[in-house]
Amino acid sequence: MKFKKDTYINLIIYILSRCYNKPNLGKTVLCSMLYFIDFEYYEIYGTSLTKETYIKSRKGIKPKHFLEITQDLINQKRLFLRKEPYYNRTIHRYYLTIIPQAKFSEKELEIIDSNINRLSNHNATSIAKYTRDDPPFSMANLGEEIDHRHVFSRKKRKYLINK
């Protein structure tokens, strides 16, 4: 799978634009949302939306290109990062400095938006627990790439989207 950098950038920007008013949307929640969008897209259409590689880590989902891409966006002044207090923790929040335009098809937006609506109210703790119960994540070993094909081990579908 060849990583789709532009699609990945557009997805990060789109999620941030839709969730700008969510105080819980830090790095952990954002990375988990990217994972669930990609894996649900794979489950429905047989291919990943961004072709990102996701690694299982102790803290949850670790997208391979996330730090590189967000740092590039910060250097280009399209994003900025602030560390903010969030209850008794520090959250890494990304903010847009641009007004984005959605660059996704209707079928892509349907999956993206349904995941944003389902996941954007989670905090890091609750989304990590939610992720641990997802078969692709739970079937991988620590430090190992999460296999997209394991989405077919999910017992029930969380969406009502037709091909």
C-alpha positions in Angstrom: 0.0 0.0 0.0 1.4 3.4 -1.0 0.7 6.1 1.6 -1.6 8.8 0.3 0.0 11.8 1.9 -2.4 14.5 0.5 -5.5 12.5 1.5 -4.0 12.0 5.0 -3.3 15.8 5.3 -6.8 16.6 4.1 -8.3 14.1 6.6 -6.4 15.6 9.6 -7.5 19.1 8.5 -11.1 18.1 8.0 -11.4 16.4 11.4 -9.8 19.4 13.1 -12.2 21.8 11.3 -15.2 19.7 12.3 -14.1 19.4 16.0 -12.6 22.8 16.6 -14.9 23.3 19.6 -14.2 20.0 21.3 -11.9 20.5 24.3 -11.2 16.8 24.5 -9.8 16.5 21.0 -6.1 16.0 21.6 -3.5 13.8 19.8 -4.7 10.5 21.2 -8.3 11.1 20.1 -7.3 12.4 16.7 -5.0 9.4 16.0 -7.8 7.0 17.1 -10.2 8.7 14.8 -7.8 8.4 11.8 -7.5 4.7 12.6 -11.3 4.1 12.8 -12.0 6.0 9.6 -9.3 4.1 7.7 -10.3 0.7 9.0 -14.1 1.3 8.5 -13.4 2.4 5.0 -11.3 -0.7 4.5 -14.2 -2.9 5.9 -16.7 -1.4 3.4 -14.6 -0.8 0.3 -11.6 -3.2 0.6 -9.0 -0.4 0.6 -7.7 2.1 3.2 -8.7 5.7 2.6 -5.2 7.1 3.4 -3.1 3.9 3.2 -1.6 4.9 6.5 0.2 2.2 8.6 -1.0 2.0 12.2 1.2 0.6 15.0 -0.1 -0.8 18.3 1.6 0.9 21.2 1.2 1.0 25.0 -0.8 4.3 24.7 -3.0 3.0 21.8 -2.8 3.8 18.1 0.4 5.2 16.7 0.0 6.2 13.0 3.4 5.9 11.3 3.3 9.3 9.5 1.4 11.4 12.0 4.3 13.2 13.7 6.0 13.9 10.4 2.9 15.2 8.8 1.7 17.4 11.7 5.2 18.8 12.1 5.3 19.7 8.3 1.9 21.4 8.7 3.1 23.3 11.7 6.3 24.4 9.8 4.0 25.5 6.9 1.9 27.5 9.4 -1.2 25.5 8.5 -1.5 24.2 12.1 -0.2 25.0 15.5 0.2 22.9 18.6 -0.6 23.9 22.1 -0.2 21.8 25.2 -3.2 22.6 27.4 -4.5 21.4 30.8 -7.4 19.0 30.5 -8.7 18.0 33.9 -5.6 16.6 35.7 -3.6 15.9 32.5 -2.0 17.8 29.7 -3.6 17.5 26.2 -1.8 18.1 22.9 -4.2 20.2 20.9 -3.8 21.0 17.2 -5.4 24.2 15.8 -6.0 25.2 12.2 -4.6 28.4 10.8 -6.4 27.9 7.5 -10.0 27.6 6.4 -10.2 24.2 4.8 -12.3 22.9 1.9 -13.6 19.4 2.0 -11.8 17.4 -0.7 -13.6 14.1 -0.2 -16.3 12.2 -2.2 -19.8 11.7 -0.8 -19.1 8.1 0.1 -15.8 9.1 1.8 -17.6 11.9 3.8 -20.3 9.5 4.9 -17.7 7.3 6.6 -15.6 10.2 7.9 -18.6 12.1 9.3 -20.2 9.1 10.9 -16.9 8.3 12.7 -16.5 12.0 13.8 -20.0 11.9 15.2 -19.4 8.6 17.0 -16.0 9.3 18.4 -15.4 13.0 18.8 -16.9 13.2 22.3 -14.4 10.6 23.7 -11.5 11.7 25.8 -8.1 9.9 25.6 -9.0 7.4 28.3 -12.3 6.4 27.0 -11.2 6.1 23.3 -8.2 4.0 24.4 -10.6 1.6 26.1 -12.9 1.6 23.1 -9.9 0.9 20.8 -8.6 -2.0 23.0 -11.9 -3.8 22.2 -11.5 -3.5 18.4 -10.4 -6.8 16.9 -7.7 -5.4 14.5 -6.0 -3.6 17.5 -6.4 -6.4 20.0 -5.1 -9.0 17.5 -1.8 -7.1 17.0 1.2 -7.4 19.3 2.8 -4.3 20.9 5.0 -2.5 18.4 3.4 -4.4 15.5 1.6 -3.1 12.5 -2.2 -3.4 12.8 -3.5 -5.6 9.9 -6.4 -4.0 8.1 -7.8 -7.4 7.2 -8.7 -8.1 10.8 -11.7 -5.7 10.5 -13.5 -8.7 9.2 -13.2 -10.2 12.7 -15.5 -7.5 14.0 -18.8 -9.0 15.4 -21.2 -6.2 14.4 -21.0 -3.3 12.2 -21.2 0.1 13.9 -22.7 1.9 10.8 -25.5 1.6 8.3 -23.7 2.4 5.1 -24.4 0.6 1.9 -21.8 0.1 -0.8 
